[in-house]
Amino acid sequence: MRPGSDNREGMALLTVLLLVAVMSVVAVALLDDVRFSVRRATNAETQAQAQWYASGAETLARRQVARLLAAGPARTPLEPDWNGRRLSFPIDGGSISAVVTDGQACFNLNSLVEGFGEDLMERPLGRAQFLALGRAVGAPDSRMRAVADALTDWLDADGVSRPLGAEDGAYAGLATPYRTGGVLLAEVSELRAVRGVDGDLYRRLRPYVCALPTSRLSPLNVNTLTPEQAPLLMMLTGDDLGPDAARAVIARRPRDGWPDVAAFWAQPALARVEVPGEARDQVTVLTRYFNLRIDIDHGGGRAVRTALLHAQPDGVVRTVIQRWTPEE
């Protein structure tokens, strides 16, 4: 054997070992890609199945609401118990739970204005109720007046600022500039973009406000109000009804609810309360807007679907707003 043959054989062996090492790294990387791809595909399939389950549950909820309204076209029945009741049932590899609540037991933020489309202007009664709600939840009156003006400017289509309000120019100088909406709110969370609304005020107001797809004053079904929602009754009656009195009025509700609006207003506690005719007309015993929350646990994955359902006078129930996130 020639002296250089050992060196050549050593180089060949080293080359083979290097190739094996490189191929091993490539194989591991490929296996990782395959494993992650399989996991992504499995997760996507699981999430898609969860979303199909949620869609089915929403369809079922619309049918149940339609049956509820068919049973009581003039007064939404309280039985079977539906407001806030959680219904759960198992599915393959998980479970579904759904909760339906009265979706109009709130102050409609869009009722600060009146009109249609882009022709929106301030509604004085809506502003008065917004301020009354602020007093009921302990928010500073000066802050509420400023937010009322700013929210009215946010909703209306003109470019003229109210005395304490804010039009586009007030937001143009921010670190992240933006413009006012000029249309009705689609989500309550939009309120956080309005000047003057901080975290504390938002937390105070959030349980009692909503953004219905109309500028109508909030139609309050007094048969579904809970004692915790007493600020809404205080809002409706201005400063004539204190918190204890408002809770007492709600607590006196008959087991199956007041038969009609006249029976509600006939209570002795409300006999001396002066309420404008338009505000009086807000009281109802019929619910047409329903909040829906669906939670899906399936195959180790979770999906949350929330929606606002509207029961129309012709009996058809449609989904007005749909989200794949919890309401904020």
N, C-alpha and C positions, 0 to 999 in steps of 0.2 A: 504493500500500500504506500502510495506516495505521501510525503509529509503534509501536503495541503488537503488531503481527502478528509481528515478529521475535522478541519475547519469548515469544509463545505457541508459535511453531514450535520455539524452543529448548527450552522446557519439555517439549513433546511428544517431541522427540528424546531428551532426558534421561530421560523416563519410559520410552521404548522401550528405551534402553540399560540402564536399571536392571532392567526386566523380563527382558531377555535374560541379564543377569548372574545374577539370582535363579534363573531357569530353568536356567542352566548349573550353578549350585551344586546345585540339586535333582537334575538329571540325573546329576551326578557321584556324589552321595550314593546315588541309586537304583542306579547301576551298581556302586558299592562293595557295597551290600547284596546285589545279585544275585550278584556275584562271590563274596562270602563265603558266601552261601547255597549256591551250587554247590559251593564247596570243602567246606563242612560236609557236604553230601549225599554228595559223593564220598568224604570221609573216613569217614563213617558206613557207606557201602556197602563200602568197603575193609575196615574193621574188622569188619563183620558177616561178610564173606567169610572173613577170617582166622579168626574164631571158628568158622565152619563147618568150615574145614580142621582146626582144633584138635580139634573134636568128632569128626571122622572119624578123626584120628590116635589119639585116646583109645580109640575103639571098636576100632581095629586092635590097639592095645596090649593091651586086655583079651582079645582073641582069641588073641594070641600067648602071653600068660600062661596062658590055659586050655590051649593046646597043650603048653606047657612042663610044666604039672602033670599032664596026661594021660600024657605020656611018662615021668614019674617021680612017681607018686602017693605014694611013701614017702620018696623022696629027690629033691630038686630037682636036676636035671642042670645041670652047668656048661657043657655044650656043647649047642647052639651058644652062644658067648660072649654073654651078655646083661647081666651085672651091670656097669653103668657104661659100656657100649658106646654110642657115639653113632651113631645111624642118621640119615642125611640123604638127601633126595630132592627133585628139583625139582618145582615147580608153575608154572602160568602166572603170570608176573610175580613170581616169588620162589622160596622154598624152605621146606621143613619139616624140622626136626630133632627127634629124640625120644631121651630117655635113660631107661632103666629101671634102678633100683637096688634092692637089698634094703632093704625098708622097716622091717625089724625088727632090723637090726644097730644097736642103740641101747639106752639105758636108758629104759624107759617111765616117764615122770614120774608117770603115773597109778597106777603100782604102789606108790607110797608109802602108798596106802590099799588096803583090800580091802572087798568088799561089792558091792551093786547099788543102782542108783538113788540115792536120797538117804541110804540106810543105809550110809554109808562110815565106816570107822575105820582107825586107823593099822596098817600092816603092818610089823612089826619087821624082817623080812628086807629089805623094800624100802628102809627107812631105812638099814640097814647097807650095802646096795649103793650107795646114793646117796652116803654118806659115803666109801666105798671109791673110788668114781669120782672124787670131789673130790680125794682124796689122789693118785690116779693122774695127774690133770691139774695138780697143784701148787696147788690152791686151799687157802686156810687152813682148818684143821679147825674152828676156832671159828666161822668164817663159814658153813661148810657145815652145822654143827649148827643154827645159827639159821635158815638157809634151809629145812632139812628140817622143822623145827617150823612155820615160817611157811607152807610149802607144804602141809603136812598140814592145818593150820587152814584154808587156802584151799579145800582139796578137801572136807573133812568138812562135815557138815550141822549140827553143834552150834555153840553160841556160846561154848564154853569154850576159852580160849587155852592152848596148851601152854607149858611153862616159858620157852622162847625164841621162842614163836610170836606170831601176830597175828591177831585176829579183826576184825570190822567196826570196832570202836572205834579201832583203830590206823590205819585209813585215813580215818576220818571227819574228822579234823582237818587233812588235807592241803589244799593250795591248790585242788586239784580232787578233792574227796572221791569215794570209790567204796566198794563193798562187796566182800567175798570172794565167790567163785563158788558154793561149796556143791555143785558138780558136777565131774565129770571135765573136765580140760582138753581143748579142741578143737584148740588150736594151741600149739606150743612157745613162740611169742612172748608168750603170756599170762604166762609165767614172769617177764617183766620187770616185771609189775605187783606181784609178790610182794615184801614187805618184805625187805630185805637183799640183793636181787639188783641189783648194779650192772653197768656196761658190761663191766668186766674179767671178772667171774665169768661173765656170760652168754656172752662170747666163748670162754672156756675150755670151758664145758660144751656149747655149741651143737652141735659136730660129733658129740657122742656121746649126745645125748638126743633123745627123740621123745615124741609124745603120741598113743599108740595108743587107739582107741575101746574100751578095756577096761582093767580094773584088774589084769589078769594080769601076772605078772613077765615081763620081756622074753624071748621065745623066740629065742635066738641061734643062727643057722645058722652053725656053725663053718666050713663049706665056702665061705662068701662073705666071711668076715672078711679084711681086708687088714692088713699090718703096721702101718699108721697107726692101725688100730682096736684096737691092743694094750691100751689102757686099759680096754676092755670086758671083755677076758679077765682083766685084773688085778682089775676090779670083781667078777667072778664068783668069783674065788678068794681074795678078801680081800687080806691082805698076804703071802700065801704065794708069790706069783709076782711077780718084779720085771719092769721094763719090757723088759730084754734077753731074759729067759727067755720072756716072753709073745710077743715078736716072733719068737723062735726057734721056738716051738711052732707059730705060724701059718705060718712059712716052711717047716716040714717037711710041710705038707699035701701029699698025693699029687696028681698032675696032675689026676686026675678027682675029687678030693675023698675024704674018708674015707667008707667004705661005710656006716658006721653010728656011733651015738654011742659004743658000746663001744670001737670002734677008736680013737676020739679020746682017750678017757680012759685007754686002755692005753699011751699014750706014756710012756717012762721019765721024762720031765721032769715028768709029772703024777702019777707013782706015789705020791709022798710028800705031795702036796697034799691037804689035808683040806677038802672042800667039803660043806656041808649037803645032805641028800637033795633038798630042794626046789629048791636052786640047781642041783644036778646035773641035775635034770629040765628046767631051762631050756635046756640044750644040745640042739640038734636038727640034723638035716641037711635039714630041710624048711622052705621059706619060704612063708608065706601072705600076708604084707603086702609090697607093692611100691610104691616111690615112682616117680612118672612126672613128667617135665618135658618140655613141648613148646614149642618156639620157632618162631613163624611169621613169615616175612618176606614180605609181599605188597603189591605196589603202593606201595612206599615206607613202608608202615606195619608195625608190629610188634605181636605179641600173644604173651603168655607164659601158658601154662596148666600148673598143677601139680596133682597129684592123688595120693591114696593109694588103691591098689587092694587089695581083699581077695579072695583065692582061697578059696572056701568048700569044705568037704569034699565037697560034691556036685558039684564041678567048675565051679560058676557063679562068675564073676569080676564083682564089682560095685565101683563107685566109692564109697568111704566118705567122702572129703573131696575137694572140688574148689575150686580157686582160680583167679582170673584175675591172679594176681601171683606173683612168685617167692617161695619159702619164705624167711622171715626167720630 
